[in-house]
Amino acid sequence: MITVMGATGHTGQKIATALLRTGEKVRALGRSESKLEELKKLGADVMAGDMAKDGFLTKACRESDAVYTLLSTDRRALNYRAEQDRQGEATIQAIHESGVRHLVFLSSLGAELDEGTGLIAGLHAQEERLKQLSDTNVLLLRPASFYENFYDSLGLIKHQGITGDSVAPDLAIPMVATCDIADVAAKALTARDWNGVVVHELLGPRHLTYAEATRILGERIGKPDLQYLQFSYADMVRALVEGGFSESFANLYVTMTQAFNEGVVKPRDGRTPENTTPTRLEDFASELAHAYQEM
């Protein structure tokens, strides 16, 4: 049995589906029973609930050969970091009590740093907790920025004709498709062929600037003149809060983008064949364009 947390999210859903298609027994976890229905039809054993309450995770992880974990915290949480810690500690307790021997954790580029990285610092804290699991082999996946993050920009493009963020427009950073993350995770969960704690960065096929990514997206959605604007950190916080996110999340997000801008968050060993993944933004942009046209 392989247990997949966040099985209705960008990575978890793809991982669970890939495992089921290869004949693996899968237990799919999520907050919403209705959103898990598709995986149930594919043959998954589904469980819906709060990952950090009432021993839910401990029960879900029992009899599991491997577990995929992540911190799927609500971006509206009043204290985002506290919610990261709450979920993280519940995961550690569940793994310890259920005796799981192999675990894959969705972390982030830059998670080796303990401060100054905003949202990523909470993932660092979870990595440190996982390293204390003496009887569990832990694979720390550290991907770069997701292509899927551009879904959050589609409303701004639709209503104001621009896109923007607090990342510098000409800063080349690694970006990756979640299907490539899921492919690596699913293969690892099946093979279970590593020992101890292993770090695997995932950087996409090449570094991209936000200006270049905007050009690619603009061409695909029929707006070749689409412009990317760099917001000030204060304006970015304000925009996120006005968009319904908590001030806690907004401040941590902006601290993270500042860490990118200042070169704090970067690959440990540069780009290698092992951390380069195949899916190009040019290929993924058709999914963004479809979502844009459906708005």
HUMOPE-V913563 format. One record per backbone hydrogen bond with DSSP energy under -1.0 kcal/mol. NH is the residue of the N-H (numbers start at 1). CO is the residue of the C=O. If there is no record, write none. Layout:
BEGIN
nh=NH co=CO
nh=NH co=CO
END
This chain:
BEGIN
nh=2 co=25
nh=3 co=66
nh=4 co=27
nh=5 co=68
nh=7 co=29
nh=9 co=6
nh=13 co=9
nh=15 co=11
nh=16 co=12
nh=17 co=13
nh=18 co=14
nh=19 co=15
nh=20 co=16
nh=21 co=17
nh=23 co=20
nh=24 co=19
nh=27 co=2
nh=28 co=45
nh=29 co=4
nh=30 co=47
nh=40 co=36
nh=41 co=37
nh=42 co=38
nh=43 co=40
nh=44 co=39
nh=45 co=26
nh=47 co=28
nh=49 co=30
nh=53 co=50
nh=56 co=53
nh=59 co=55
nh=60 co=56
nh=61 co=57
nh=64 co=61
nh=65 co=1
nh=66 co=1
nh=67 co=102
nh=68 co=3
nh=69 co=104
nh=73 co=71
nh=77 co=74
nh=83 co=79
nh=84 co=80
nh=85 co=81
nh=86 co=82
nh=87 co=83
nh=88 co=84
nh=89 co=85
nh=90 co=86
nh=91 co=87
nh=92 co=88
nh=93 co=89
nh=94 co=90
nh=95 co=91
nh=96 co=92
nh=97 co=93
nh=98 co=94
nh=99 co=95
nh=103 co=137
nh=104 co=67
nh=105 co=139
nh=106 co=69
nh=107 co=105
nh=107 co=141
nh=109 co=143
nh=111 co=108
nh=113 co=110
nh=119 co=252
nh=120 co=117
nh=121 co=118
nh=124 co=120
nh=125 co=121
nh=126 co=122
nh=127 co=123
nh=128 co=124
nh=129 co=125
nh=130 co=126
nh=131 co=127
nh=132 co=129
nh=133 co=130
nh=134 co=132
nh=136 co=133
nh=137 co=101
nh=138 co=196
nh=139 co=103
nh=140 co=198
nh=141 co=105
nh=142 co=200
nh=144 co=202
nh=145 co=174
nh=147 co=176
nh=149 co=146
nh=150 co=147
nh=151 co=148
nh=152 co=149
nh=153 co=150
nh=154 co=151
nh=157 co=153
nh=158 co=154
nh=159 co=155
nh=160 co=156
nh=161 co=157
nh=163 co=227
nh=165 co=229
nh=171 co=168
nh=173 co=208
nh=176 co=145
nh=181 co=177
nh=182 co=178
nh=183 co=179
nh=184 co=180
nh=185 co=181
nh=186 co=182
nh=187 co=183
nh=188 co=184
nh=189 co=185
nh=190 co=186
nh=191 co=187
nh=192 co=188
nh=198 co=138
nh=200 co=140
nh=202 co=142
nh=203 co=275
nh=208 co=173
nh=211 co=169
nh=213 co=209
nh=214 co=210
nh=215 co=211
nh=216 co=212
nh=217 co=213
nh=218 co=214
nh=219 co=215
nh=220 co=216
nh=221 co=217
nh=223 co=218
nh=226 co=223
nh=229 co=163
nh=231 co=165
nh=236 co=232
nh=237 co=233
nh=238 co=234
nh=239 co=235
nh=240 co=236
nh=241 co=237
nh=242 co=238
nh=243 co=239
nh=244 co=241
nh=245 co=240
nh=246 co=75
nh=250 co=246
nh=251 co=247
nh=252 co=248
nh=253 co=249
nh=254 co=250
nh=255 co=251
nh=256 co=252
nh=257 co=253
nh=258 co=254
nh=259 co=255
nh=260 co=256
nh=261 co=257
nh=262 co=258
nh=263 co=260
nh=264 co=259
nh=265 co=259
nh=284 co=280
nh=285 co=281
nh=287 co=284
nh=288 co=284
nh=289 co=285
nh=290 co=286
nh=291 co=287
nh=292 co=288
nh=293 co=289
nh=294 co=290
nh=295 co=292
END
